[in-house]
Amino acid sequence: MESKTVSMKHGMVFTLLVILALFSVEKALLHLPALWNNLVIFGVAFVLAGLVVAQYMGLRMEGPVVIIIFVFPLVLFAIMVILLMPDVAHVKVYFPRVF
């Protein structure tokens, strides 16, 4: 009985993954402003990655230590992306002078 429930969850998650992937392709074809287009597509990509990690990699059933080990590099990556965004986007950012 357990395997049928797990396979039903896999089927629902797979269906949701396909729908979200098609949604992100459809949003890329619309003529939205570049900022909104990128935000929507990256948001959908993060949801897709979260579903894959939770369902197919079994992170949902792991203990708190494994989840902390998984989340810590993601937080460091997010900090790195935020700090490097002005260089990548070629935008001048004026940081306040502390001294």
Order of alpha helices (4+ residues) and beta strands (2+ residues): alpha-alpha-alpha
